[in-house]
Amino acid sequence: MNLNLKNNDKTAKTLSWAFFAVFAILTFILMLNRTPFFDEAHAWMVSKSFNLIELFKIEKFEGHLFIWHLLLMPFSKNNLFYPYSMYILNWLFCILAMFVFWRSSPFKTVEKALITFSFPIFWYFAQVARCYSIGILFLFLILTLWKERIKKPVLVSFLLILLANTSAMALIGAFILGLIFIFDIIKEKVDKKNLIYSFLILFFGAILVFVQLLGAYHPDIEALFKEKIFFYNLITYFYFIDFKHLTLPYIFNKFTALIALLTVLFSFLFLFKNKRSFFFLTTTYLLMFSLFTFKYSGAWWHYLFFYIYLISAIWLYRNEENQKNVFEKPFKILFLTLVSLFTITTMFFDTLFLSEVYHSKTKEIYEIIKKEKLFDGNKKIYALDNFSQTSTGIMPYLKETKIYNVFGDEKYSKEEYRHYMKKEKRTFLIDEFANSLDKNKINLGISDRKMFPVYFGKKYKLILKPYFKNENPNFIIYELEKF
């Protein structure tokens, strides 16, 4: 099969296959040599601990939607080959996504190669087993079928709903593409039968999303500003210059950030006359900016979708015939420079810089627990922190346990924590935890932070005392007693 439709000669075919094969082989080898970080482990434990109906109750706390958890269930509930089954599943979705990209996207071979080996694709989406790669696959499939959306509206509608149910980031892109799609199929007067089917799929898909997100936690804006809002993060991490640390990597990263900013600014000018691609890029960026400012400040891996949606907007633009644009040439230069810089980042990327993702110590700590037989006889073990890096990361290795993340982050006081849990409506987790203490189902928990006593209404109080401590001063296993 020809991976590059723009160049049909044998050299281009061979080169395309070579790039694709190298990407697949390198990412496969690298992913098998890393330990899952807490977000990966957490998704595994959610899919293991809850059934499908319960998933729809807790997704509002997860920030993403159900498809990734559903796909993990056959593996997690049967304790099959953690973490490699999860790794390979994610890797396959990313490989399929990049296959679609090489096969159908309107980019030149050099652009495809640079995008494929750029840091977001190579180091994150291909190797870190999260819910994002499957969303990118559905997104690229939609873009591939975009020219035929009027002829195949039912298929496109189905893919839009699948895209929306993979992650919060993907939901934004699905929502905007869905608006454009609805406008087009109404305007073009699609066959009545197909039109009805398409609207039914989109309608029930929207209800599915609504059910999962209904009652989602709405944080106090004041608290968000204290946590560091997106604009603050943007300036501090990407554009703030510290003259005391002007090392070569630091200067390189700041230069890359500057080129990224210029590329985005010129992209709006370049896409302006193409209504669909301009609307798509503008609204996805605005919605993500609003999400990171007023809902959740976001982590660096969430920001990678700015890059994905830039690529998608260019794909949409090139799907149509467009008039010559005075900004086209400078934008091409900037975009090529940006993907080149991201590829250089891949080549010289030091994973120690992002150790929480690429160098988790959870397996190492599990081996200590196993050697000391600390959790023998415990069927349920609770993590003492919500999304704690160590406690959540260890749980998948303890095959007989289930996890309920009941505690909040140590940044909360006791009063703030009770308010936080009530606001997030997680009281059903607290009640279950308290009941388990009554029935003596649990006597151990783990934490990677210095926790404090937490009150559960008037009846329950937990005393946390050191039980076991390994060489890592931040990792302590606590014994729990009823007060």
C-alpha angles and dihedrals in degrees: 000000000000110000094190117053093182095062117039100176120110094249092057091047093050092046092049093050090046093054091046094047094048090050092050095047097045095047091047092053094044095048091054090057099058134077119235115258123225098273091055092046091046093056089050092052093046090054090046098045101045137050125227095270092048090049090065089054096053104036088088087067094046099060091223135071135258110263098085092048090048092052091050094052099086089053101038097044090052095040091237117178101317122225099005097062088054092045095050093045091055092042091053091052091050092047090050090048092052091045089057088046093053092041100047115011118109094233127118120251094256091050091049092050094049093046092047093052095038117119099255094053101034103038102029119021095037097045110027110075103225135127095270106083094059088052091051089052092054090044093053091046090054091049089049091053094040095103089053097043092114091052095042106032095145093055093046090049091052092050091049091056092047089050092050092053098054103071144337090255092052091046089064093054092043091052094052095043088047091055091050091045094051091049091051098047091049093046094047093047099235119206107289095236093051090044091056093047091048093050092047091052092047092044097051090040089055090051089051090054092044092052091053096047098038109121094012115168115274109200126213109263090222090056091049092054089052089051090054117264124232095262090053091049091047093055097039101045102032110024108020110105119212108194091197092067105042096149122154094255090047093051090045092053092048091048090051090050091051092051089048090054093048091047092053092047092049091044090065090051092044095048096040097104093048102077099197099047092041092050091046096051095041096049097041090051093046093049093048091047089051092046093052092044103044105020112028129352091224135217126259092262091058089056090060088081089072084067094045092051092048089056090046093051091052089048090053091048094051092047088073135054108257135187119247113278126207089220095051098091098045089046092052090051092048094045093048089048091050096051089044091054091048089051091050087050088056093051095050099028114142108207091198086076088066099034096154089066103033105027108039115165095207097111091048091052091046089057088056091050091048093048093050092043089226099155100038111139096016114121096181124037122179127212111232095214133051106243091351111172100227104032095047092042094056097050100081090059090058095075098187096054137086124206134224114180099214105155128078129228118288090244088080123084116225092263093045090048094054089048091047094051092047091049092049090046093231093138092115087067092050092049092051091048091051092048091052089057090052091052093045092236093141139038104160137059135167136224140174094203136063099264128197132213111284124204122225104199114289100315107054136055126165124216112205117201130170112267104163133002127188129200091280104086091208095058119081132159112215131205114223124218131182110245 
